Amino acid sequence: MTDGGMMWLGLLMMVLGLLIFAGIILLAVWAVTRLTSSERSRSSVPASPAEDPLVILQRRYARGEIGRDDYERIRSDLERKA
């Protein structure tokens, strides 16, 4: 290569190095922003009050997650404990 070609190659390498460095910086800023915003959103949401176990059981039965026999058995257990 001639001297002019080497100069362009050096310039290209310098630009690529700067782009990679800028990409790393942007990635770090994005990661920090993402982590701090998720912590803020978690702390700003008030804790929901404890839900009644019978209500949860009824929802599970209504969604079809448990069958009638399981529903009756669990409901009787919960009513005995209450």
Order of alpha helices (4+ residues) and beta strands (2+ residues): alpha-alpha-alpha
